[in-house]
Amino acid sequence: MEKEEENKDHKEEQISLKEVLMERATEDEAPASAKFTLKKVLGGDILSTETLRNQIWVILLVVVFMIAYIANRYSIQKDLLEIDRLNTRLQDAKYKALSSSSKLTEISRESHVLDMLKDNKDSVLKIPSQPPYIINVPGE
């Protein structure tokens, strides 16, 4: 007799467990209440299928904005690296120009030119012994 009662209790448990599983497995969800409380948000009720279905366009919009933000940031970082590289090249070019200008000034200095003329025996140019004349033209 006890076995019959145990079997009966066991069958009732199976039936009730079956009913509970069937109830939870259905796609129809209980309608979400209009109020979102902190308990519902933290409990995950906000992620219900109906809520997600209603807000799919907002979610897609947020995803598109996030992708655009990330792509823009990547593009800006690439541009900043290019700017740094070009600034380095510009600095090198400025130093080269300064160095070339310094060498040209050194070579074209009068004392250096006179030394070159003295060393070059073929040159017909000589250092003037008299100062240059100033010619005054009347009427001009």
Backbone bond lengths (Angstrom), bond angles and torsions (degrees), N, CA, C in turn:
res aa  C-N    CA-C-N  psi(-1)  N-CA   C-N-CA  omega(-1)  CA-C   N-CA-C  phi
1 M - - - 1.427 - - 1.537 110.76 -
2 E 1.276 115.63 -37.96 1.458 119.29 178.61 1.516 110.42 -65.22
3 K 1.327 116.40 -36.36 1.459 119.78 -179.81 1.521 110.01 -65.22
4 E 1.310 116.80 -37.56 1.458 120.20 179.29 1.526 110.04 -65.07
5 E 1.308 116.62 -40.57 1.463 120.29 179.36 1.533 110.88 -67.51
6 E 1.325 116.03 -38.68 1.460 119.99 178.23 1.525 110.38 -65.24
7 N 1.341 116.12 -43.15 1.459 120.34 178.18 1.530 110.41 -62.35
8 K 1.314 116.66 -41.03 1.458 121.53 179.99 1.539 110.03 -64.43
9 D 1.339 116.37 -44.66 1.467 121.04 177.61 1.540 110.49 -62.81
10 H 1.309 115.35 -40.18 1.459 120.61 -179.35 1.523 110.28 -65.18
11 K 1.349 117.10 -41.48 1.461 121.71 178.67 1.530 110.12 -65.44
12 E 1.310 117.13 -39.99 1.465 120.50 178.55 1.526 110.88 -63.93
13 E 1.335 115.95 -38.72 1.457 120.52 177.52 1.527 110.07 -64.46
14 Q 1.340 115.96 -42.55 1.460 119.64 179.82 1.522 110.53 -64.56
15 I 1.319 116.88 -42.85 1.448 120.16 179.81 1.526 110.16 -64.14
16 S 1.289 117.00 -45.43 1.465 118.89 -179.33 1.532 110.81 -67.35
17 L 1.313 117.91 -37.20 1.452 121.50 177.04 1.525 109.84 -65.78
18 K 1.338 115.99 -40.58 1.452 121.00 177.85 1.526 110.34 -62.17
19 E 1.308 116.01 -44.30 1.464 120.33 -179.69 1.526 110.69 -63.37
20 V 1.315 116.31 -42.36 1.465 120.55 -179.91 1.527 110.33 -63.27
21 L 1.346 116.25 -44.30 1.461 119.78 179.29 1.520 111.39 -64.24
22 M 1.319 117.48 -41.84 1.460 121.50 179.17 1.529 110.49 -64.24
23 E 1.303 114.67 -39.06 1.460 119.70 -179.58 1.532 110.75 -64.66
24 R 1.307 116.61 -39.29 1.470 120.69 -178.88 1.520 112.41 -80.77
25 A 1.306 117.59 -24.70 1.460 121.06 -176.63 1.521 112.86 -82.67
26 T 1.290 118.09 -12.34 1.463 118.91 -179.82 1.515 110.00 -69.63
27 E 1.313 115.02 150.42 1.459 119.93 -179.31 1.512 112.32 -77.41
28 D 1.280 116.78 -24.41 1.456 119.41 179.24 1.512 108.36 -69.01
29 E 1.285 113.77 122.79 1.459 118.43 179.74 1.505 109.02 -104.79
30 A 1.290 113.93 159.10 1.460 118.94 175.75 1.521 107.39 -67.28
31 P 1.296 118.06 139.55 1.468 118.90 -178.78 1.525 110.80 -62.01
32 A 1.344 114.01 136.05 1.460 119.05 -179.59 1.520 108.78 -73.77
33 S 1.294 114.36 140.83 1.462 117.75 179.25 1.525 108.82 -74.06
34 A 1.304 116.55 158.52 1.457 121.46 -176.50 1.525 111.54 -71.98
35 K 1.319 117.17 -22.99 1.453 120.54 -178.25 1.523 110.17 -92.09
36 F 1.316 114.60 131.67 1.453 119.60 174.57 1.518 107.66 -105.26
37 T 1.285 115.33 113.14 1.454 119.76 178.48 1.516 108.71 -98.77
38 L 1.309 116.01 165.66 1.456 120.98 179.54 1.525 110.03 -60.66
39 K 1.325 116.69 -37.32 1.462 121.22 179.66 1.528 110.48 -62.73
40 K 1.330 117.12 -40.56 1.471 120.33 -179.89 1.528 110.96 -69.39
41 V 1.324 116.37 -39.90 1.461 119.46 -179.77 1.519 110.47 -66.31
42 L 1.334 116.72 -47.51 1.462 120.14 -179.72 1.518 111.82 -70.99
43 G 1.315 117.27 -28.71 1.465 120.88 179.74 1.517 112.84 -76.68
44 G 1.323 118.48 -14.18 1.453 121.28 177.87 1.513 113.22 95.07
45 D 1.324 118.40 5.01 1.464 120.36 179.58 1.526 111.62 -64.85
46 I 1.323 116.23 -23.07 1.457 120.03 -179.52 1.527 111.20 -69.12
47 L 1.331 117.14 -19.37 1.460 121.50 -178.58 1.525 112.63 -92.75
48 S 1.289 117.52 23.09 1.459 119.71 179.66 1.523 110.15 -70.03
49 T 1.302 116.52 158.90 1.461 121.82 -176.33 1.517 111.74 -60.08
50 E 1.295 117.03 -42.63 1.463 120.07 -177.81 1.523 111.08 -65.01
51 T 1.297 116.62 -42.41 1.465 120.34 179.45 1.520 110.36 -63.88
52 L 1.331 115.90 -43.21 1.464 118.76 178.86 1.523 111.18 -65.08
53 R 1.322 116.95 -39.59 1.459 120.27 178.37 1.528 111.24 -62.44
54 N 1.302 116.75 -40.43 1.466 120.60 -179.28 1.529 112.13 -69.83
55 Q 1.314 116.81 -30.03 1.468 120.86 -173.99 1.531 113.05 -107.09
56 I 1.327 118.94 16.62 1.468 121.43 -174.29 1.523 112.12 -60.57
57 W 1.346 118.59 -38.06 1.462 120.28 -178.65 1.524 111.59 -69.41
58 V 1.320 115.98 -35.33 1.469 119.14 177.02 1.529 109.71 -66.91
59 I 1.320 115.70 -41.69 1.473 120.32 179.52 1.524 109.65 -63.66
60 L 1.322 117.45 -44.32 1.468 120.73 178.89 1.531 110.91 -63.33
61 L 1.308 117.76 -39.52 1.457 121.35 178.05 1.529 110.92 -62.46
62 V 1.317 116.20 -43.30 1.470 120.43 178.63 1.529 109.93 -63.59
63 V 1.315 117.54 -40.96 1.468 120.99 179.06 1.525 110.57 -64.02
64 V 1.332 117.33 -42.79 1.467 120.66 178.60 1.529 110.15 -62.64
65 F 1.329 117.38 -42.93 1.465 119.75 178.21 1.525 111.31 -63.86
66 M 1.314 117.46 -38.40 1.461 120.31 178.89 1.528 110.56 -65.09
67 I 1.315 117.25 -42.39 1.466 120.58 178.78 1.531 109.98 -64.29
68 A 1.325 116.72 -42.62 1.470 120.20 178.36 1.528 110.61 -63.33
69 Y 1.321 117.35 -40.74 1.467 121.58 179.33 1.528 110.59 -62.68
70 I 1.312 116.62 -45.78 1.467 120.53 -178.77 1.521 110.33 -66.01
71 A 1.340 117.21 -43.09 1.465 120.89 179.59 1.526 110.50 -64.00
72 N 1.322 117.05 -40.80 1.456 121.17 179.13 1.529 111.05 -64.19
73 R 1.305 115.66 -42.60 1.464 119.34 179.54 1.528 110.65 -63.45
74 Y 1.328 117.24 -41.87 1.458 121.33 178.06 1.531 110.14 -61.66
75 S 1.311 116.33 -43.70 1.464 121.00 -179.87 1.527 110.85 -63.15
76 I 1.314 116.95 -42.92 1.469 121.30 179.65 1.526 110.71 -64.18
77 Q 1.326 117.22 -41.76 1.461 119.79 178.86 1.528 110.84 -63.03
78 K 1.336 116.22 -39.58 1.456 120.42 177.61 1.528 110.32 -62.96
79 D 1.330 116.54 -43.00 1.463 120.96 178.82 1.531 111.20 -64.46
80 L 1.321 117.36 -40.13 1.466 120.33 178.87 1.527 111.55 -63.96
81 L 1.325 116.97 -38.75 1.465 119.92 176.55 1.526 110.66 -64.05
82 E 1.319 116.45 -40.66 1.472 120.92 177.80 1.532 110.41 -64.29
83 I 1.316 118.11 -41.43 1.474 122.07 178.43 1.523 110.24 -62.68
84 D 1.332 117.55 -43.20 1.469 120.70 178.11 1.526 111.20 -61.63
85 R 1.331 115.81 -42.42 1.470 120.20 -179.88 1.534 110.19 -63.96
86 L 1.333 116.81 -43.41 1.467 120.45 179.86 1.527 111.97 -68.18
87 N 1.332 117.42 -36.00 1.471 120.38 176.34 1.521 111.10 -63.47
88 T 1.324 116.20 -38.12 1.466 120.30 177.93 1.528 110.18 -64.89
89 R 1.350 116.46 -43.11 1.466 119.89 178.14 1.525 110.89 -64.44
90 L 1.329 117.23 -39.49 1.462 120.98 178.65 1.525 110.76 -63.34
91 Q 1.316 117.00 -42.19 1.468 121.20 178.95 1.532 109.83 -62.49
92 D 1.340 116.91 -42.80 1.469 120.23 178.07 1.521 110.91 -62.77
93 A 1.340 117.19 -42.21 1.465 120.75 179.38 1.528 110.54 -64.27
94 K 1.327 117.95 -38.74 1.471 120.64 178.28 1.527 110.66 -63.79
95 Y 1.331 116.56 -42.55 1.467 119.69 179.19 1.529 110.92 -64.71
96 K 1.324 117.52 -39.11 1.467 120.97 178.07 1.522 110.57 -64.77
97 A 1.337 116.49 -43.96 1.461 120.51 179.22 1.526 110.41 -62.76
98 L 1.311 117.87 -41.74 1.464 121.56 178.61 1.523 110.55 -63.86
99 S 1.320 116.10 -41.71 1.455 120.38 179.27 1.525 111.03 -65.40
100 S 1.332 116.71 -43.53 1.476 120.70 178.57 1.520 110.86 -63.81
101 S 1.321 116.61 -42.31 1.466 120.55 178.70 1.527 110.60 -62.45
102 S 1.297 116.83 -40.28 1.465 121.31 179.29 1.523 110.33 -64.42
103 K 1.333 117.00 -42.42 1.473 120.06 179.32 1.530 110.83 -65.33
104 L 1.333 116.28 -41.54 1.462 120.34 179.65 1.528 110.86 -63.89
105 T 1.318 116.56 -41.98 1.467 120.53 177.86 1.524 109.98 -62.87
106 E 1.307 117.27 -40.11 1.464 121.65 179.53 1.524 111.04 -64.22
107 I 1.334 116.08 -43.53 1.466 119.96 -177.33 1.524 111.29 -70.94
108 S 1.338 118.01 -36.53 1.468 120.31 -175.30 1.529 113.28 -89.09
109 R 1.305 118.19 4.92 1.465 121.07 176.86 1.528 109.16 -64.84
110 E 1.340 117.14 142.71 1.468 122.11 -172.55 1.524 112.35 -58.03
111 S 1.290 117.13 -43.33 1.464 119.52 -178.60 1.531 110.81 -64.19
112 H 1.288 116.44 -37.25 1.470 119.84 179.39 1.527 110.84 -69.57
113 V 1.333 116.24 -39.19 1.476 120.60 177.90 1.526 109.76 -64.84
114 L 1.338 117.51 -41.93 1.468 121.10 179.13 1.528 110.60 -63.56
115 D 1.328 117.04 -39.81 1.472 120.00 177.79 1.521 110.65 -63.91
116 M 1.328 116.52 -39.00 1.461 119.63 178.73 1.531 110.74 -66.36
117 L 1.338 117.31 -38.99 1.460 120.52 178.36 1.535 111.75 -65.37
118 K 1.329 117.37 -37.74 1.461 121.23 177.85 1.523 110.75 -66.05
119 D 1.317 116.06 -40.26 1.462 119.69 -178.04 1.533 111.97 -71.78
120 N 1.330 117.18 -28.72 1.452 121.09 -178.05 1.527 108.58 -89.13
121 K 1.310 117.75 110.10 1.466 122.87 -175.64 1.532 111.52 -76.25
122 D 1.303 117.91 -22.62 1.461 121.03 -176.50 1.520 112.41 -79.31
123 S 1.295 118.80 -12.74 1.455 121.78 -173.76 1.520 110.62 -74.01
124 V 1.342 116.35 138.38 1.455 121.62 176.60 1.521 110.83 -94.08
125 L 1.293 117.13 -4.86 1.459 121.06 179.24 1.516 109.61 -77.13
126 K 1.311 114.71 137.17 1.467 119.77 179.78 1.518 108.58 -129.79
127 I 1.308 115.06 162.88 1.448 121.29 176.88 1.524 107.08 -78.16
128 P 1.346 117.42 129.31 1.475 118.26 -178.67 1.536 110.77 -68.05
129 S 1.332 114.47 141.24 1.465 118.86 179.38 1.522 111.45 -94.03
130 Q 1.334 116.92 -18.45 1.460 121.34 179.71 1.538 108.44 -113.79
131 P 1.331 115.20 149.42 1.462 117.76 177.80 1.525 110.45 -69.91
132 P 1.308 118.09 159.63 1.469 120.22 -178.83 1.540 110.57 -66.74
133 Y 1.356 114.83 148.93 1.464 120.46 179.02 1.507 108.98 -85.97
134 I 1.338 115.08 145.54 1.463 120.52 173.82 1.505 106.23 -106.25
135 I 1.307 116.22 119.59 1.465 121.09 -178.11 1.519 107.96 -102.58
136 N 1.285 116.80 120.66 1.451 122.19 176.47 1.510 109.63 -96.95
137 V 1.291 117.35 123.76 1.465 122.61 179.27 1.523 106.45 -104.16
138 P 1.347 117.71 122.44 1.449 118.94 -179.93 1.528 111.54 -73.39
139 G 1.318 116.43 140.19 1.455 122.50 176.95 1.521 113.80 96.49
140 E 1.190 118.30 -8.06 1.474 118.68 -179.83 1.478 111.62 -107.72
